[in-house]
Amino acid sequence: MEFPIYTSVHLVKGEDLNHHGTLYAGRTAEWFVESGFIAAASMTKPENIVCLRIHGMTFKRPIHKGDLPTFTSRVVLTGDTKIVSYIEVSVRGKVVVNGFITFIHVDAEGKPLPHGLNFVPQSEEEKTLNVEAQSLN
């Protein structure tokens, strides 16, 4: 089974800004989770995916009004019920935010349900991200 890479782009508008005139962290988190969800949910039924934890959504520099941040996401680790996505946000080719999100595959009552996925890293980058994801709490 192939685990594809997904990309989405957002336009930073005035209503997305904080009191410093840069992209509000809350809006970034919304788009960040959405991006990670797309990668995880694309591998199974979206209604069976819930977010458990955001791991280190780390800002490397501010994002400004008019910027077009590109959110790139991919699954980098699977367990019996968990799916971990890695998300990287770039502006004009430079990484400005990155981190991981753990999602859980659940049944209609919200109880963990095995998903049957088995992510096997292929590239060196995938192997590095997989090892990093394994170390997350």
C-alpha positions as CSV (number, residue, x, y, z in Angstrom):
1,M,0.0,0.0,0.0
2,E,1.3,3.4,-1.0
3,F,1.3,6.2,1.6
4,P,1.1,9.4,-0.5
5,I,2.2,13.0,0.3
6,Y,-0.6,15.6,0.4
7,T,-0.2,19.3,-0.2
8,S,-2.6,22.2,0.6
9,V,-2.1,26.0,0.4
10,H,-3.8,28.7,2.3
11,L,-3.8,32.5,1.7
12,V,-3.0,34.4,4.9
13,K,-5.7,37.2,5.2
14,G,-6.2,40.0,7.7
15,E,-8.6,37.9,9.8
16,D,-5.8,35.3,10.3
17,L,-3.4,37.7,12.0
18,N,-2.6,38.1,15.7
19,H,-1.9,41.4,17.5
20,H,1.7,41.4,16.1
21,G,0.4,41.3,12.5
22,T,1.6,37.7,11.8
23,L,-0.3,34.5,11.4
24,Y,-2.1,33.6,14.6
25,A,-0.9,30.3,16.1
26,G,-4.5,29.1,16.5
27,R,-5.2,29.5,12.8
28,T,-1.9,27.8,12.0
29,A,-2.9,24.9,14.4
30,E,-6.3,24.6,12.6
31,W,-4.6,24.3,9.2
32,F,-1.9,22.1,10.6
33,V,-4.3,19.6,12.1
34,E,-6.4,19.6,8.9
35,S,-3.3,18.8,6.8
36,G,-2.3,15.9,9.1
37,F,-5.9,14.7,9.2
38,I,-6.0,14.6,5.4
39,A,-2.9,12.3,5.3
40,A,-4.3,10.0,8.0
41,A,-7.9,9.9,6.9
42,S,-6.9,9.2,3.3
43,M,-5.7,5.8,4.4
44,T,-9.0,4.7,5.9
45,K,-12.5,6.2,6.5
46,P,-12.3,9.8,7.7
47,E,-15.2,9.3,10.2
48,N,-13.0,6.8,12.0
49,I,-10.1,9.2,12.7
50,V,-9.8,11.4,15.7
51,C,-6.9,13.6,16.8
52,L,-5.0,12.5,20.0
53,R,-2.1,14.8,20.2
54,I,-0.1,17.5,18.4
55,H,3.6,17.0,18.9
56,G,5.7,20.1,18.7
57,M,4.2,22.4,16.2
58,T,7.4,24.4,16.1
59,F,7.6,27.9,14.4
60,K,10.9,28.7,12.8
61,R,9.9,32.2,11.6
62,P,6.7,34.3,11.4
63,I,4.2,34.0,8.5
64,H,2.8,37.3,7.2
65,K,-0.4,38.6,5.6
66,G,-0.4,37.8,1.9
67,D,1.9,34.7,2.4
68,L,0.8,31.4,0.9
69,P,1.9,28.8,3.3
70,T,2.1,25.3,1.8
71,F,1.2,22.5,4.2
72,T,2.8,19.1,3.2
73,S,1.7,16.1,5.1
74,R,2.3,12.4,5.1
75,V,1.8,9.3,7.3
76,V,5.2,8.3,8.9
77,L,4.2,5.8,11.5
78,T,1.3,3.3,12.1
79,G,0.5,1.2,15.1
80,D,-2.6,-1.1,15.8
81,T,-4.9,1.9,16.1
82,K,-2.6,5.0,15.8
83,I,-1.6,6.9,12.7
84,V,1.1,9.5,13.0
85,S,1.3,12.3,10.4
86,Y,4.3,14.6,9.8
87,I,3.4,18.1,8.7
88,E,5.8,20.6,7.2
89,V,4.8,24.2,6.4
90,S,6.8,26.2,4.0
91,V,6.6,29.8,2.6
92,R,8.6,30.6,-0.6
93,G,10.4,27.3,-0.3
94,K,11.6,27.7,3.3
95,V,10.3,25.6,6.1
96,V,8.6,27.8,8.7
97,V,6.7,25.3,10.9
98,N,6.9,21.5,11.3
99,G,5.7,18.8,13.7
100,F,3.8,15.6,14.2
101,I,0.2,14.7,15.0
102,T,-1.0,11.4,16.4
103,F,-4.5,10.3,15.3
104,I,-6.4,7.3,16.6
105,H,-8.6,5.0,14.5
106,V,-11.9,4.5,16.3
107,D,-15.3,2.8,15.9
108,A,-18.7,4.6,15.9
109,E,-18.7,4.7,19.8
110,G,-15.2,6.3,19.8
111,K,-13.4,3.2,21.0
112,P,-10.0,2.4,19.5
113,L,-10.3,0.1,16.5
114,P,-7.5,-1.6,14.6
115,H,-7.1,-0.1,11.1
116,G,-5.0,-2.8,9.4
117,L,-2.4,-0.3,8.0
118,N,1.3,-1.0,8.0
119,F,3.6,1.9,7.1
120,V,7.0,0.6,6.1
121,P,9.5,3.5,5.4
122,Q,11.2,3.4,2.0
123,S,13.3,6.5,1.6
124,E,16.0,7.7,4.0
125,E,13.8,10.7,4.8
126,E,10.8,8.4,5.7
127,K,13.1,6.3,7.9
128,T,14.4,9.4,9.7
129,L,10.8,10.7,10.3
130,N,9.6,7.2,11.3
131,V,12.3,6.9,14.0
132,E,11.5,10.4,15.2
133,A,7.8,9.6,15.4
134,Q,8.5,6.4,17.4
135,S,10.2,8.5,20.1
136,L,7.1,10.8,20.6
137,N,5.1,10.5,23.8
